[in-house]
């Protein structure tokens, strides 16, 4: 059992801010369904992110862009039904918050009302400030997301490390301060140099959750299917695999198929 699980009965936004002030690291992983969320919550993860990575992992799309608000609500409500303890953050999908703040608020309200999630996450800095303000004014907590923002993949052109150049790094630092000042309760920082990420984490009071951002931040997030080794073609340097589920599952499926074909399954004890 994780150490945090013993100390905190229920993770709230205040818990996360307290954890940062005490120097306790925050754990975050993705889930898109009831069964995975139940296992994660029981294991003691602090935050479940219903990420728009569901677009890749669950639906097989090449990017996160195609997933819809209805699909995110479906995934998020399955996750919320499973959890007793952790905080559930739900991604606002591409196209549901960028055009104007009123639309952003409508999308966030649908997520909160129809899924029961506890907060929303959206990508971007100063360009989404008004949308963030509008959502926060309605009492909906917002997590920011800076650095590599996969919804802008066609602008970036690649999934390589962001903010290596000074100009982009300076803008990222300004955006982090702006997100904190506007009222975000945490920020995901994706694929940026570790030194920059540490500097950002030190410059704000709210938690910085890193993915490919080194160890100097306040917490870490990974896509659960990647850390379990269920996906095996995605091999970024930052990914630590805790299991080799792709091969474990392939073995199990092959054994089952062989047992069915040979007539070994079911045996006498496995029938009525
Ligand atoms: O959608 C997602 O899973 C994410 C994480 C990679 C942070 O945004």
Boltz pocket constraint, residues with backbone or C-beta under 6 A from the ligand:
constraints:
  - pocket:
      binder: B
      contacts: [[A, 30], [A, 49], [A, 50], [A, 51], [A, 52], [A, 53], [A, 54], [A, 91], [A, 188], [A, 190], [A, 211], [A, 221], [A, 222], [A, 223]]
      max_distance: 6.0
